[in-house]
Amino acid sequence: MAQKPESSRGLLHMVGITKRYGDLVADDRVSFMVREGEIHALLGENGAGKSTLMKVLYGMVQPDEGEIWIDGTPVQIASPHDAVRNGIGMVHQRFMLVPNLTAVENVVLGMRQPRAPLLDLSDARDRLMELAADYHLEVEPDVPVWQLSVGMQQRLEILKALYRGARLLVLDEPTAVLAPSEVTHLFRVMRLLVAEGRGIIFISHKLSEVKEVSDRITVLRAGRVTGSIETPEATAAGLSEMMVGRQVSISRVSPPSVGSTAVLEIERVTCLGDRGTAALRELSLTVRSGEIVGVAGVDGNGQRELVELIAGLRPTADGQILIDGQQPRDVLQQTSMLGFIPEDRHREGLVEDMTVAENIVLKIHGRAPFTDRGLLRWGAINAHAEEQIGVYGIRCSGPSARASALSGGNQQKVVIARETQDGPRLLVAAQPTRGLDVGAVEAVLALLRQQRDRGAAILLISTELPELLAVSDRIVVLHGGEIIGEAPPSEDHLDLIGQMMMGHRPVTAVA
Amino acid sequence: MRVSVSSIGATVRAAAVPVFAILAALAVSGILILLAGVNPLDAYAAMVQGSVGSPSALAVTGVRMTPILLTGLAVAISFRAGLFNIGGEGQLYLGAAAASAIALIPMDVPSAVHIVLALGAGFVGGAAWVLVPAYLRAFRGVSEVVTTLMLNFVGIIVVSYLVDPSFGPMGERGASYAQSVPIQQSARLPVLAERTSLHAGLLLGIGLALLLYVLIRFTPFGFRLRMLGANPVAARFAGVKSTREMMMVMLLSGGIAGLAGAVEVMGLRHRLFDHFSPGYGYDGIAVALLAAASPIGVIAAAGFFGALRAGSSLMQQVTRLEVSIVLIIQALAILFVIAGFFRSRILRIGKRTPVQASGGTHD
């Protein structure tokens, strides 16, 4: 197993990496190679072992077995410091930047200073700007990082790695936070970087992007490599099957349905974002009973504000919102009126330190039979939770399992169970499939369809076009706080929707 | 899919950290005692003898634990809601003052009524002292840590003024120490055992701990309080009116700290003294930490601290060790507890990784 890998152009070889957590094998004898000048995509569902493998590479986790070779020599990577020394740079999905420091300060942070103990940033600044110019990675060097756009912060992360002499860059789902045009730019930069002999590991679960930018693809499933292929030979269907192990399709099951009575009526609503600027501008939207209206758009175009407005958590500056004729504030507590699946289930959707049962009755704990004569009745609460666990197919050890012990998909089912158990007239789902693997996405979408078929009005906000196409009955596009167009949910209108997501208003009305 | 441990297992695990911390603190302190030239086993034996070795020793332990049991409960209840009322000291002084004001008045009522009135005043006094920090926290987002802490000093000074022998409205004129006159007989808490000073305040504290346990575990208010403590954002999304809950928890917490002061005056000292508390309010923080904010755990933790203090005098007589070794043991126990919970938290995060690997929590 541990013989010297043969290819001389190999920049990185990971050989037979195994990492166990208790009974669970996160990575099972994973071998993986990145050549010089190559963009190598690492594809797999959540939990397939990508993250663990990269943590091993970056010295954050020690493997139980296996070796890492760089430039044909075995290396020990005991810490991120070792990784950096070996020319490995990592751009984490959540940026590792200090918000109050400037770009230059972030770059030199933790590095030996030439004139220690004095801090001299002028050389560093020059070198940073040089790098930025060379690779078209524009950043503003002297502004606190929190003021930079997400795209710019990402460029800064890449610069930080380059500044430290990275020859192998790991980009962990870099496109998740970018607008389509920024994605194109990032891909150009990636090409430029590998042209000089660097290697890039590109982690993603979006097949289209992987096919577009990578040279080779390695697919992981359940901790094992299911295949390594040259990108031109890959097909979407083939990759998908390698990832999931079975044919999964997130596609329509029935033609779009037409809603009946209007449940959610938003009329010319304007509201302010957290920074005090208008986040929504005169937005109007109606969602009817028995239809799913999908809201497409790049993150940060007013989705969060829209959702919070409807949930009565954010005041309107102008205009009005009615839910079945009532103010949002008045229905927030009425679980038979409004169900709300928040965007961030860890922070907003669940109390992870509480049990599944407690999370299911989070909003209705004060009602009979859960509270009787002023006291909580745990018997009734647990019995109810048991029932919901069955109805919604939540996989857990029982009502008293901690919510934090559940997988993402099952956590989301807990949230959906809580929000739909009373059959609300309106269901607002904000990015309900974010971070879920394909199997769980299927399950969540099926639950949304069920609710629609029951007669609920559903507003589905998502950045994932395939799932919007799969379940929406109409799609509207949110850009810059406005709904700039509407399209039927079909592949034929994909281009149009993409255009609108970037802010191009449709020239002609679509039938 | 991970199987969560049973709640019994969880309870055992929760108790394991404090117990281990105490043992570790005793072990480390043992080295210090050894360095001082005393056999630690002798010292600890004297301490056990002096705290639980005889009925009268037990009574002393009970007396010592009573105020910190109450201040510990005050801090614990705020911890559970994610709030840090560390102003127990000031609230205790104000509670003592308010209770004394009632207890000093001669009343032609049954003793029980006088006691209840005075205790009620103590609760209100403590709650009133936390009113402003509670308001600022709930409605203006001002950190309660800073405001409650600062009001401690003010509270102590207020009592100094009240009992000043020359101009204090409650002060005993011409007394050599700043103190009030003795409170009415009818307002004194009954003594539980002959020829000891063990008073009914201990029962009040234990009863209150049980009550708080029920409140946290079995009432909708307690449910919301735990939500707020575990995830305030999710609580808001679930429609909890966090301002109201925060006000209520803070006032409850301040009231309980006020009771600690009331009980100390009515059960033990029978006068309002200047600077009568050696830091019971702060000890309450330590007790609540050691108990991981569990009301039942607070009884045990306060009992342990009370025993340490009660046993320290005999230990000093037998071994000539400084009583301050007790403070070292206390401090070490807290440090180990914090380290222990920190470690268990890390362990938990470590254990979560496979869940991420298998099912896909994602962040």
Interface residues (C-beta under 8 A of the other chain):
Chain A: Y21 G22 L24 A26 E45 N46 G47 G49 S51 T52 R94 G223 A311 L313 L332 Q333 F340 P342 H346 R347 E348 G349 L350 V351 E352 D353 M354 T355 E358 L362 K363 H365 G366 T371 G374 L375 L376 W378 R395 C396 S397 G398 S400 A401 R402 S404 A405 L406 S407 G408 G409 N410 Q411 R434 G435 L436 D437 A440
Chain B: M1 R2 V3 S4 S6 S7 V214 R217 F218 T219 P220 G222 F223 R226 M227 A230 N231 V233 A234 A235 R236 F237 A238 G239 G350 K351 R352 T353 P354 V355 Q356 A357 S358 G359 G360 T361 H362 D363
